[in-house]
């Protein structure tokens, strides 16, 4: 970027003030006064030398986005950019066209289309709009606090409300956690996801937006219900929904969260992955916040959300994390849920007390799956020792969904003190049998039918590591079953969950 500014400065010194040498018609500085949505374009800088064209588009979300393979194509400046968070389309093509008043930039980044008008600017103006990079601390391991001996349980706002949340909704969810019995079943955290942030004051301190008039009072209210409260941020300049991130304010934000009384932080890579794009920088960016949380003196669970990149389970504890996402976002459909739960739920060897693989939040109660499919969802998450973070409107929980969520025997498998993540021990086509050893010597077995038709399935003593099964209980039916006849008709996309004892 310094080279580009130097080139532009030299061009400016040879031309009248306010103009840049037009080796191509696009050379120089172009200013965008209406940044628009993601990625928030503020400036375009172009320099050419012979047939070589270089440049960058400065954005509010990702800083300078460097041009790749820039060329003139029938009078249009065409180039590729690295496309954020899209493995199918790692680059996108952007184009710049001349207009009577300047230039028009068109392109796409991730899910957002860009169509922005720019006017001619100067090097001095470019310097004023230049992105201010932050330097990551050197790697240092963060002492992990034992804040999650079992997987965290609670509720999070994103799956149902996305960024459309407010103080009243969070209070209502806390009330519903109590009135429905969910709190007493073990669900304790009420987590505010993206959408609470306002702007920063002159002191750099983050303020909540108008929908959250008093964060400290909100935290106090949730605590008064016998619950805990969580919050969300990103190490990038912007969160996934475009709100203020923690870039350049990591220590300050951690202290603010502690001062407000928060007990949990979900830290989402989002725009940060344009700055922290390899294993080293991602790891250090999480360690920076982990150390900042530790320095506040307040016990705050640290949830890493970086979509399972760079084998996060191998180092999640080293940055102070108690849980780490293993995948992209879940959606309320069987295909996505099953793909995540069966195939992207993390390596079992990384799970244990105070550190758990996180296959994302629960969709139970949001209406996109059948009762059998939601039964599979809960069974999978419990067998995986996954965090149980509900994502529906707790005021509108159908009785059948509440029964799934409050099944104490299933919750006990998830919350077992041994902290073992279960795994498949036998697969036969679309049929899978999973096993999970429990602290009292018993074993949880789950029979999953991933097929489209009902199937007859049998649980065997060898599945549990026993020579013989001496006692068995069907956890969803809350009833004992004969240990010598563990054969079940499992519905399509359904599951049976057992707790067995043996010799």
N, C-alpha and C positions, 0 to 999 in steps of 0.2 A: 504493500500500500504506500510506503514511503517513496518507492521508486516511481509509482504512478503520480503522486503529488509533485515530485521533483520534475518529472517530464512535463506535467501541466504547468508548473511554475515557470519553466524555461520557455514554453510556448507563449505564456502570458507576457513575459518580459520582452518579447519581440513584437508584440502587437499592441494596439491601443488598449487602454484600461477597460476592463469589463469584457474583453473578447479573448478567444483562444484560437491558436493557429489551427486551421481546418485542413489537416492533411487528409482526413476523410471528413465528410460533412458532420460526422458525429463526434469528432474529437473535441475534448474539453469537458466542462462541468455542466451537468443538467440538474436542475433542482425541481423537486416535486413537493408542492406546498400542501397538497392534500394526500397524506400518507396512505389513507385507505386502510382496508382490513389486512389480515395476514398476507404477505409478510410486512406490510407497512413501509413501502418504498419512500425514501426521502431524497435519494441522490443517485445519479448515474455519472460515472467517470470513465472516459474513453481516451486512450492514447494509441497512436499508430507509428510504426517505424518500417518504412517500406511496405511490404505486404503483411507484416505482422501487426495484429490488433490485440491490445490488452485492455483490461478494464474491470470494473466491479460495480455492482448495484448495492448501495447501502440501504439496509432495512432496519426497522425498529426491532424486529423479532430475532434476526440472525446475524446482525452486523453486516459487514461487507460480503456479498455473494459474488464470488469470483467468476468471471467469464471463462468458459472453456471452448476451445475451437471456434473463436470469434472470426467471422468473415462477412464480407459484403455479398449479398445474394440479390441481384436485380435491384440494387439501390437500398436494400433493407439490411440493417445490421442484425445478423443472426448468430446466436451462440447458445451453448448448453450450460446449465448450472446443476450442481449436485442437488438432488431432490430429497428433501427431508423425510425420513421415516417411511419410505416406500420402497420395499425390496423388489417389487415387480418393475418399477420405473425409477432406477437409481439416478437418472438424469432427466431433465426436462428442457425443451427448446424454448427460448425466449427470443423475441424480435423487437427491434426498435425502428420505427418509421419516422420520416420527417413530416412535419405538419407546418402550416403557415405560421403558427405561434411557437413552434419548438419541436418537441418529439413526443411520440406516443409509444409507451412500453407495454408489450403484451406478453403474457406467459402464464405459467401455472406453477405453484409450489404446493406439494402435498395435496390438500383438498381445496385450495383457494385459487381462484383465477385473478390475474392481475391485468388491469387495463387503466393505465395512469398517464396523465399528461404532464410533461416537464418543460421548463423554460431554461434558457441559457443562464449559466452562473459563472462565477469567478473562482480562482484558486483560493482566495481569501474566504469566500463563502464555503468552499469545500472543506477548508480547515475547520470552520465553525461547526459544520455538520458531521465531521469525522466521528466515527464510532470510537468510544473510549474502551479499549480492551482492559480486562482485569487479568491479573497474574495468579495462577493457582499456587497454593503452598506446596512445598516439596512433600513427597509421600511420608506420612507418619501414621502408624497404626493407632486407632482410637480404642480406648478401653471400652468394652461392651458392658453395659449394665444389665443385670439379670431381671429385666422388667417383663418378660413374657415366658414364664416357665412352661406355659401351654399356649397354643395358638390364640391370638387375640380374637375376641368375639364382640360384635356390635352392629352398627349400621353406618352406611355412608350415603351421601346425598346424590352421587353422580348418576347412577344407573336410572333413577327415576326422574330426577329434576335437572340433570346437567348443571349448567351455570345459572339456572333460574331459581335461586334460593334466596332466603331472607331470614332474619332473626325469628320471625313468628313461626316459620316452618320448622326451624331447628328446635325451638321450644316445644312445638307440637309433637315432634318425633320423640323427644325426651319424655313427654307426658305419656305417649302411646307405648313406649318401651316399658313403662311401669304398669299402666292399666291393662295391657294384654298379657302380662306375666313374662314377657321376654326378658326383662331384667333379671327376674328371679331364676330364669332358665340359664342365665350365664352371659347374656348379651349386655356389655357394659359401656362400650365406646359409641358416642354419637359424633360422627366425623363430618365436618364441613369440607366438601371437596372444592373444586374450582368455582370461582365466581363471587367470592367475598371481598376481593381486593379493590381498594380505591387507588389513590395516588400517594406519592410520597410528599411529606412536608419539607420545608426548607432545611430541616435537620436531617433529611434522608429517611426518616422513620416512616414505615408503611402505615397508611391509614386504611381502615375498612371503608367500603363504599356506603352510600346512604341507606342501603337495605339492612345494614348492621350498625346501628347507632352506637352500641357500647359492647365491645367484645368482652371486656372484663365482666360486665354484668351478665352477659349470656353464659360465659363459662361458670360463673357462680350459680346461675340458675340450674344448669345441667348437673353441677356437683351436688346441689341441694336435693336432687332426685336420687342420690346414691349412684350416679353414673359418672363416667369420665368423658372428656371432650377432645376431639381431634381437629386438626387444620391441615391445609394443603399449600404447597408452594412448588416452585421449579427453580433449578439452578441457572436457567436461562433468563434473558431479559423479559420474556413473556411466557405465561402459562399456556396450556393447550387451548384454552378458550380465549386467549388474548389479553389476559389481565397481567398486572405487574408481577414479575418474577423476582427472585432474590439475587440476580446477577449484580455483583458489586456491593451487596448489602447482606451478605450471609450472616456474619456475626451479629449485626444489628437486628436482623429479622429473628434469629434464634432467641435473642434476649427479649424481643417484643412478644413472641409467642409465650415465652416463660412468664413474662410480666402479666400477660392477659390470663394466665392460668391454664394453658393447654397441656394435655397429657400425651399427645400423639401427633406426629407429623408425617404426612405422606409427601415425599419429595420426588417430583415427576420430571424426568429428563427433558421432554418436550423441546422447546427451542434451544435448550442447552446442548442438545446433541449436534448442533451445528458448530459449536465451539469445542465440545468434548466428544470427539468422534472415534477415539481409539481406547483400548483397554486402560492404558495408563491415565489418561486425562479423565475418563469417566470415573475410575476408581478414586482419583484424587479429589474430584469434585464432590463425591459423596463423603469422603473423609473430611473435607472442609466443613460441611454442615454437621457431620457427626461430632467433630471436635467442638464446634460452636454450641451444639446442644449440650454437650457434656460440660462445657464451661459455664453454662447458666446456673448449674447446681440444681436444676429442677429435673426430676425423672420424667423423660419424654420418650415414649416409644418411637423408634425411627424406622419408617417403612420406606424401603427403596423401590422406586418405580422406574425401572429402565428396561423393562420388557424382556428380561432374560438374557441380555447381551453379555458377552465376554465371560460366560460361565460365572454369573454373579454369586451363585451359592458358594463358590470356593472362597470368596473374599467378603461376603456380606457382613459377617461378624467382625471382620478386621476394620471396618469403617464405622462400627458402632451400631449396625443394623440389627433389628430383631426379626424382620421379615423382608423378603425381597421377591418382587414379581418375576415370574418365570415366562411370561408371554405378553402378547398384546392384549387389547381390551376384550373382555367377554361381551357377548350380545345375547339377547333373550331368545335363543333358538337352539334346538337340540344339536344341530350339526356343529356349531361353534363351541357350545359348552362341552360336547363330547370330545372334540378334537383337543381342547385345552385340558380337560380333566383326565383323559386317558393317555394323551401323548405329549403334553407340554406342561406337566405339573412339576417339573424339576427332578433332580437326581436325589433319590431317597437318602443317600449317604450324607447329604448336607443338612438334613432336618434333625432337629433335636431340641431339647429345652433351651429357650431363649433365642432360637434361630430357626425360622420355618420358611419353606418354599411357599410362595403365594400365587396361586393360579387365578387370581382376581376375585372380585366380589360375587356374592350370590345374586341370582336373578329370580329366586323363588318368590312368587307372589306378583310378578309383573305381567303375567298372562300370556307369554309367548310360547309356553310349553304345556304339555299335558301333565296330569298328576303323576303318571308313571315316569315321565321324563324328569320332572322335578324331584321325584324320589331317587332317581339315578344321580341327579345333581348333588343332593344332600349326602347320599351314600358315598359318592366319589370323594367329595371334599372331606368328609369325616374320616374315611379310610386313608386319605392323604395327609392327615394332620395339618390341614389347611386352615388359615384364618377363616372364621365364619362372620363375614361382614355383609349383612343384609343390604338390599338396594331397592326396596319397594316402598310405597307409601304405607307406613305402619298403621295409619288410621283406617286403612281399607284392606285388611288382611283376611281373605276368605278362611273359614274354619278349617278346611282341608290343608291350606298352606300353613296356618298357625300350628296345626298338629305336626306337620313335618318339621317346622322350625323349632318347636318346643319339645320334641321327643328326647327325654332326658337320657335314655339309654344310648341313642345314637350320638348325642352330644358327648356323652362320657367316653365314647370311642375316640372322637376327635380330641378331647381334652385329656386323654390318658397321660399320666405323669411320665411315662417312659419316652414319650415324644417321637415314637417311631413312625415313619411314613410307610404306609402299606404299599404293596405292589402286586402285580399279576404273578401268580405262580403256575397258572395253566391257561392256555388259550386253545380254543377249538373253533376255528373260523370266526364267526361274529360273537362267540361266547367267551367270556373271560371270568376266571375265578381269582380273586385277590385275597391276600392274607396280611394281617397286621397283628404282631405280638403285643400283648398288653401287660401292664405292670404287675397284675395279680397272677400271672401265669396262664391266663386264658388267652384265646386268640379270636380276633374278629375275622370273619370270612364274608366276602361279598360275591354274589353271583350276578354278573351283568350280562344282559342280552342286548347287544348292539344291533341286532338284526331287525328286520321289518315284520317278523311274524313271531308269535309266541313259541317258546322252546322249552323242552324238558331238560332241566339241569340238575346235576348231582354234586353235592359237596362231599369230599372224601377226607378221611383222617389225615392222609398224607398232605393234603392242601394246607393243613394247620401245623404240620410237623409232628403229628402224633401217630402212635401205632394204632390207637383206637380212640374214638370220641366217646366220652362217658356222660356228657350233658350238653344240651344245646338249647338256645333260646332264639326265637325269631324277634328281632328288635323292632321291626316296623309293626308287627302284629302284637308286640308286647306279650308274647306267650311262649311257654316251653314247647319244644318239639322233640319227638322221639329221636334219640341220637343214632339209632341204627337205620333210619330211613330218612336221609336228608336229601330227598328228591323233590323238586319244585317245578311247577309250571310258571316260568318267568315271562311276563308279557313283553311284547316288542318295546325296545327302548327302556325296559324296566329293570328292577334290581330286587334282590332279596339280600337281607343283611342278618348275619348270625353272630352270636357270641358262643364259642364252644370251649369246653374243657375236655381234657384227655389224658391219656397215659402213654 
